[in-house]
Amino acid sequence: MKNKNPLLEKSYDFALQTVSLYKRIVSSKKEFVLSKQMLRSGTSIGANISEANGAISTADFSAKISIAYKESLEVKYWLSLLKDSDYVTKDNANKLISQADELSKIMFSILKTTKRAK
């Protein structure tokens, strides 16, 4: 996906990595529940950012970014759980957790700026 929106690009890349990790967990570890939750929240971030870009109002934009922000927090939970239950290596999980953190910080900053603009 080539877009001029850095946040959308980062979230899309994160979603691709989440899908890749999900496929590895399912095929090698035969784990289907926790990994599915990780997949859902990890891919939802970019989907909500994409919806925010098409928002019809500032309130709509803030609501979609807020949902994406919460999904970025949720995916960190699932990644930590998968790591601590030995379904994912510490390095793989920490890399994605760090990327989710970066997305969270960007979105939190956007939410603060949007709130001040009201």
C-alpha positions as CSV (number, residue, x, y, z in Angstrom):
1,M,0.0,0.0,0.0
2,K,1.5,3.3,-1.1
3,N,-0.1,6.3,0.5
4,K,1.0,9.8,1.5
5,N,-0.2,9.2,5.0
6,P,2.7,8.0,7.2
7,L,0.3,6.7,10.0
8,L,-1.7,4.7,7.5
9,E,1.5,3.3,6.0
10,K,2.9,2.3,9.4
11,S,-0.4,0.7,10.4
12,Y,-0.7,-1.2,7.2
13,D,2.8,-2.5,7.6
14,F,2.0,-3.4,11.2
15,A,-1.1,-5.3,9.9
16,L,0.9,-7.2,7.4
17,Q,3.4,-8.3,10.1
18,T,0.5,-9.3,12.4
19,V,-1.0,-11.4,9.6
20,S,2.4,-13.1,9.0
21,L,2.8,-13.8,12.7
22,Y,-0.7,-15.2,13.0
23,K,-0.1,-17.6,10.1
24,R,3.2,-18.8,11.8
25,I,1.5,-19.3,15.1
26,V,-1.4,-21.2,13.6
27,S,0.7,-23.5,11.5
28,S,3.6,-24.2,13.8
29,K,2.0,-23.9,17.3
30,K,-1.6,-24.9,16.4
31,E,-2.8,-22.0,18.6
32,F,-6.1,-20.5,17.4
33,V,-7.7,-18.4,20.1
34,L,-5.2,-15.9,21.4
35,S,-3.6,-15.5,18.0
36,K,-7.0,-14.7,16.4
37,Q,-7.5,-12.0,19.0
38,M,-4.1,-10.6,18.1
39,L,-4.9,-10.7,14.4
40,R,-8.3,-8.9,14.9
41,S,-6.9,-6.0,17.0
42,G,-3.6,-5.8,14.9
43,T,-5.4,-5.4,11.6
44,S,-8.2,-3.2,13.0
45,I,-5.8,-0.4,13.7
46,G,-5.2,0.4,10.1
47,A,-8.8,-0.2,9.1
48,N,-10.0,2.4,11.6
49,I,-7.3,4.9,10.6
50,S,-8.4,4.4,7.0
51,E,-12.0,5.1,8.1
52,A,-10.8,8.2,9.9
53,N,-9.3,9.5,6.7
54,G,-12.8,9.5,5.2
55,A,-14.5,11.0,8.2
56,I,-17.3,13.5,7.6
57,S,-16.7,15.5,10.7
58,T,-14.0,16.2,13.4
59,A,-16.0,14.2,15.9
60,D,-16.2,11.2,13.4
61,F,-12.4,11.5,12.8
62,S,-11.7,11.6,16.6
63,A,-14.0,8.6,17.2
64,K,-12.2,6.4,14.6
65,I,-8.7,7.4,15.7
66,S,-9.8,6.7,19.3
67,I,-10.9,3.2,18.3
68,A,-7.6,2.6,16.5
69,Y,-5.7,3.9,19.5
70,K,-7.6,1.4,21.8
71,E,-6.9,-1.4,19.3
72,S,-3.2,-0.6,19.5
73,L,-3.3,-1.0,23.3
74,E,-5.3,-4.2,23.0
75,V,-2.8,-5.8,20.5
76,K,0.0,-5.2,22.9
77,Y,-1.9,-7.2,25.5
78,W,-2.4,-10.1,23.2
79,L,1.3,-10.0,22.0
80,S,2.4,-10.0,25.7
81,L,0.2,-12.9,26.5
82,L,1.4,-14.9,23.5
83,K,5.0,-14.1,24.4
84,D,4.6,-15.0,28.1
85,S,2.8,-18.3,27.2
86,D,5.7,-19.2,24.8
87,Y,3.7,-19.1,21.6
88,V,5.8,-16.2,20.3
89,T,9.5,-15.5,20.8
90,K,10.4,-12.6,23.0
91,D,12.2,-10.9,20.1
92,N,9.2,-11.2,17.7
93,A,6.7,-10.0,20.3
94,N,8.9,-7.1,21.6
95,K,9.4,-5.9,18.0
96,L,5.7,-5.7,17.3
97,I,4.9,-4.3,20.8
98,S,7.4,-1.5,20.1
99,Q,5.7,-0.8,16.7
100,A,2.3,-0.8,18.4
101,D,3.7,1.6,21.0
102,E,4.8,3.9,18.2
103,L,1.4,3.8,16.6
104,S,-0.2,4.5,20.0
105,K,1.9,7.6,20.6
106,I,1.2,9.0,17.2
107,M,-2.5,8.5,17.6
108,F,-2.6,9.9,21.1
109,S,-0.8,13.0,19.9
110,I,-3.4,13.3,17.1
111,L,-6.3,12.9,19.6
112,K,-4.8,15.6,21.8
113,T,-4.3,18.0,18.9
114,T,-7.8,17.3,17.6
115,K,-9.3,17.9,21.1
116,R,-7.5,21.3,21.3
117,A,-8.7,22.4,17.9
118,K,-12.4,22.1,19.0
